[in-house]
């Protein structure tokens, strides 16, 4: 991502040049790559493709300074005279945003598309359904949103604390909302990957249509693993084939998420049936690494390796494409320090430095595996992130570190944190991102007395 671009060479000793616009020329090169030349003659962008031009324009925006990240105010008149040759290391540079546990309005999802674009990330994975809410409008099965899109209450903190918020929570996206998000992202060269989770994490659907489940019950108000899963009746598979048909009509992209996680003993039959249905439609199913335990996967399935990297390595060796997202390194809802000031501390300590130091390519791979390592993804689960402000706090500035890991070469820059503090945090300020300061949370970002579950 190059938070402060590191030019290959400077022109005329690095003097400043008046900025008056740019010219773009398409040339051969790696996908998403570009060359940016700034001189007294203006700015020239040579890009491999339209995505490369977008990446170059984001670099140009960085060169113009933090004020360029605002929609009003004085703009800089000069930029450094420089030559920058750059391209992404990985083709999949993603973020999973959980809008099922706590709903984010459409305006906030559009804002996230902008933030991904500013960080040269190119995949937005939307986790649309879970035990606690169904966020995708199904015209064929309206009860999924009439009943499944809201819950009566929510746990506030760790489930063992017995604390509840005492108020309903809900919301959903219409199909028109989601088509708008997809188009908004497409214009910024970001693919939107939808996920409807099966056979576990399905209590909201079961609440709406009890015949789908092994047991009944309402939309879940708690967090954690719910033992109530979908049944394996053929009628349930038909129901989800119809739902996935609607999903694929709204989301035209190649990759369609089907979950498959945290449902021990129940993964196989339904997951394979829906994966095959997605493949017959000309798309590619995308599942969490538990799908590897459900028997032979259909060719073309993409595996998201979240329980460490072993599942991803196995998938690569079996010929499947893989996205690395191990919880130890890229779960951005995990606590950021050992300090008691961290709000609702869950998971392991995952610092900015830990994320920046992560290497997405596991040791021991030869590069000759039949599957491809597409890239990596940071995951933002929202059990304890109940507002856009809380999501900002959890994600930033750690997401900036992740963005540089998946864009730049494997070698690490010892000056990364200094560059971040001096150059990129002012950009986040200009964008209105309510990030966690490097020294710890602001007083209003703390949630004293709300217990988490640190590990």
PyMOL commands that set and color helices and strands:
alter all, ss='L'
color gray80, all
select helices_A, chain A and resi 12-14+50-63+66-69+106-118+143-146+159-161+175-186+203-208+210-212+234-250+268-280+289-293+310-317+327-330+352-356+388-395+398-407+416-431+443-445
alter helices_A, ss='H'
color red, helices_A
select strands_A, chain A and resi 9-10+16-18+22-26+34-39+42-47+78-80+82-86+92-98+123-127+129-130+133-134+150-151+169-170+191-198+255-259+284-288+302-305+321-324+346-347+373-380+453-454
alter strands_A, ss='S'
color yellow, strands_A
deselect
rebuild
show_as cartoon
